Amino acid sequence: MVKRMRLNKILYFGDFVLCPAAAFGLLLLTLLQHDATAAGIWAMAFVLGCIGWTFVEYAVHRWVYHAVPFFDRMHDAHHQEPKGMIGAPSFLSVGVIFLVFYLPLYFASQAFAGGFTSGILLGYVAYMLVHHASHHWSPQPGSLLYRLRLAHMVHHYRGEEGNYGVVTSFWDHIFSTYVEPQRRRAS
């Protein structure tokens, strides 16, 4: 299964370029086609999308990747090889985001749809960045990235179900799935 999930560098890192470009395109579309009110709606929807992303991240990780057999098997490939370039190709993840968020909201308001989807896209980039950093970087102890990494490593290596949020532990606290990282004891 790992072989089918393995990505080349372009497909693995493509989200870091494609998502911000799509969000910028959605902003431009709103600015070129609408007035200042639409820009305000876009900005408000953007903030809501960023916040909404945190729940989407938690929900997909907990109730899809760790519960739906097909996705669980694919996600297990990442757990088996956490440093591998394993995941969904950028065009697929961005396409799904557009289908699930932009398309249905577009019919209510293009400005809202664009802003909300842009928030989701940049939330996804934040997730990808923190997740990649958790497995490939050594952040400074005490930093926010270090604390996020510790919580994510509990998800991978403690054998306990929990810590499904990567960018924030907010939803893990709400749903009682947060597992505290163990503190090192002074010698």
N, C-alpha and C positions, 0 to 999 in steps of 0.2 A: 504494500500500500504506500510506503514512503516514496518509492520511485515515482508513482503517479502524482504525488503532491509536491515533489521537488521542483523548484523554479530556478530559472537562470537569473542572473543579477538584474537584468532589465525588467523582468516580470515581478521580481521580489521587491525591488526598490521603486518600481514605476508608480506606485501609489503616492510617493512623496512628491512627484511632479504632476501626475494626472489629477489628483484631487484638488490641490490648490489652483491649478489651471482651470478646472471645471468650475470651482467656486468663483474665481475671478470672472470667468465668462458669464456666469449667472448674474453677477453684480453688474457687469457691463450691459447685459441684456435689459436689466431693469432700468438702469440709468439712461440708456438710449431710447427706450420706448415709453417711459413714464415720467411723472413729475416728482417734486420733492416729497410729496406725501408717500408715494410708492417707495422712495428710498428709505423713508422712516419705517415703513412696514417691513421692508427687506431687512433693515438693521435689527428691528425687534424680533423678527422671525429667525434671524441668524443666531441671536442669543438663545432663543428657545431651542433651536436645533443643536447648539453646542451642549446645552443642558440635557436635551432629549437623547443625545448620543450616549451619555453615561448610562442611561437605562437600557438602551439598545445593546450596548456592549455587554452589560451584565446579563441581560435576558438571553442573548444569543449564546454567550459562553456557558451559562448555566443550563438553560432549558433546551438548547439545540445541540451544542457541541458535546455536552456531557449527558444527554438524555435520549436523543434520537439516534437509533442504532447506526444508520448510514453515516451521519455526521460525526458520531462518537468514534467510529473506526478511523475516519479521516483525521480527526483532531488528535487521536491517540498517536498518530505518526509524529506529530509535533512533540508530544510528551516523551516519546521514545528517543527522539533526536532533537532536543531543544535548541541546539545551535545551528541546526540545518536550515537552509532556505526553503521552508515548507509552508505552503499556504495557498490561497486562491490568487490567481493572476489579477493584476490591477484592472484590466478591462472588465473582468467579471465582477469584482467587488464594486467598482464604480457603476457598472450597468445595473446591478441589483439595487444599489442606493437610489438611482434615478427611477427605476421601476416602482420601488416601494414607497418612496417619499415624494419625488418631484411630480411624477405623472398624476397621481391622484389629487395632489394639492393644487396643481396647475389650473384645474377647472374651477376652483374657488377663487384663486388669486395668483397670477403669475409672480407678482412681487413677493408674496408670502411663500410660495412654493420655492422660489429661487433662494430666498434668505434661509429658510428652514433647511433646505437640502444642502446649502453651503455650510451651515453650522454642523450638520451631520458629517459632511465630507471632511471638514477640518477637525472635528472630533475624532473621526476615524484616523486621520493623520497623526493626531496626538497619541491615540492608542498604538498605532504602528510604531511610532518613535519610542514610546515608553517600553513597549513590549520588546522591540529589537534591542534597546539599550539594556533591558533587564537580563538579556541572554548573552550580549556581546561586549558590553562595556563594564568598566569598574568605576562606578560613580563615587564621588567623595563621601565618606561616612558623614552622616548627619544631614546631608542634602535631601531635598524632596525626592529626587530621582533615586537616591539610595534607599529611602524608606519605601518607595513604591516597589523597588526591586526586591527588597526583603519580603514584602507581602506576597509578591508574585512567586518568589521562590518557595514559600510555604505551600502554595497551590501545587507546585511541581514536585516537591521533594519530601513533604511531610506525610504523604499518604492519607491526608484528610480532605474531604470535600469542602471546598470553601474558597474564599478570596478570588471570586470570579471577575471582579472589577480590576482593571489594570491601571486605568487613568485615575480612578478614585475608588475608595472603599465605601463610599456613601451607601450604595445599594446593598453591599454585604452587611453593613450595620443594620439597615432597615429590615432585611430579610433574615437576620441572625445567621449569616454564613461567613462572618469575618472570623478568621483564625489569627490570633496574635502571634507575630514572629517571636521565637524564643530569644531572650537576651543572653548574651555571653556572660558567663560568671567570671568575676575577677579572680585571678589566681593568687 
